[in-house]
Amino acid sequence: MVHIPTRGDVPVRLGPGVQTLPDYGPSVMDADVYRDPVRFELERERVLARHWIIAGRSEQLAGIGDWLTFEGHGETVVVTRQPDGSLAAFHNVCQHRGPAIVGELVGCGARRFTCPYHGWVYDTTGLVVGVPEREDFDPNHLEGLRSPAVAADEWGGWVWINLAGPDEAPPLLDGIGPEITADLGRFRMEDMILHEVVEWDVPVSYKAIVDGFNEIYHTKQLHGVSPEWVKAARDTSFHIVGDNYMCFVPRAERLEQLAADPDHHRYAICHYVVFPNTVFNCNPEHVQVFNPIPIDVDRTRFLCWQLIYPGDLDDPEYATYHERTMAHWEVLKKVVGEDIEIYGQLERTKRSSGYTRHILNERECKIAHYHENMDRKIRT
């Protein structure tokens, strides 16, 4: 039987008596948050290099020596499965003269990695263990040499990394926060399997993509949702939890059940944002993770991951679940494709002298808070 997420003992997040909007109100925001290259470099240094970001799925590192590489905002990182089951990660940069040590994006069963330029050898934690013609080097330069370590951990079946390194990065669960680990944890993503990853190269800021998933105001015009959907969505509840966000959108066809039983996991779309760039979109039977990976100030590698619960297709109940979920996934891919089209319109205007600010309504409060939070972090 497929797992059915339910609210369990987490707090009621949606329905009568729940505050739907934070005390934030309408606001105005500068357009340069998307296009200022100086700001982007500060984000690289003070946000993207200090917060936990997703590198891949744990199932990609099933065996000892399996590895994956993360590429984004000028960084390349190798993550490997260690013999004790833990993860190790290091910058994919040869300490001799700088090329990437590992060329492939994923692989299995590595015992060591060899730089293709001069043959320097690294173990799976990034330690230099072999240097051709070592006698020609100063021994002090090579003693204990390693490619700088990156913090790596797992939660929810995801591999997370923090460029601050193992000694400086805060615990992963502190970054995700107790509210989201409890609420999102009801979906048991660690038990789910990856069905598909769809990827786009998008010519806009990664923050513009995060913002697109931080509000539902666009759904009527851009996605053409039904009047019933629009009416039900007016009762969406928005929650700010530290650096992160949750919102719960009532499903129009489940309003009676929701009124009788305030279980947002069963009767709503559950949406979570882990700062700075990880978005979980949870339907009751499957999960999408939207992962906008910044490449430059106005270029983003945008990944959309589809997770489903495993089962036997020969089981009629599971086969029905699988067919229903796949049909919904095809619809959702078209919806995300519509988002991609609007990013193309943003590309046309991103340098326009007529584009100077954003005028946000009170239901776009997550956008305002996100950028104010980002601004605080790049100034400290």
MOPE-V664668 format. One line per field, one symbol per residue. phi: phi as a letter, one per 20 degrees, with the letter a starting at -180 (. if undefined). Layout:
phi = ???
//
This chain:
phi = .ffdfcfldfffdbpgnefecffcnfbccffffecefffffffgfdcfecdfcedregffcfdgnfbcddcakndccddceegenfdcbbfecfffbnfffdefebacmfdacdffecnfdcefdnffcbcglgfedfgffdfmfbfgfdfbbcbmndedccffngedffggffffnfffffffffelffeeceeacdccddebfgfffgffddbdfeffffdmffgfffffffegddcdcmfdbcbcdfegecfffffebfdffecbedcccdgdbdcdddegdbcddeceefdbgcbceddceddcefrdffegffffgfffffffffffffffgfffffffffffdfdffedcbdddefedfffgfgfffgffffed
//
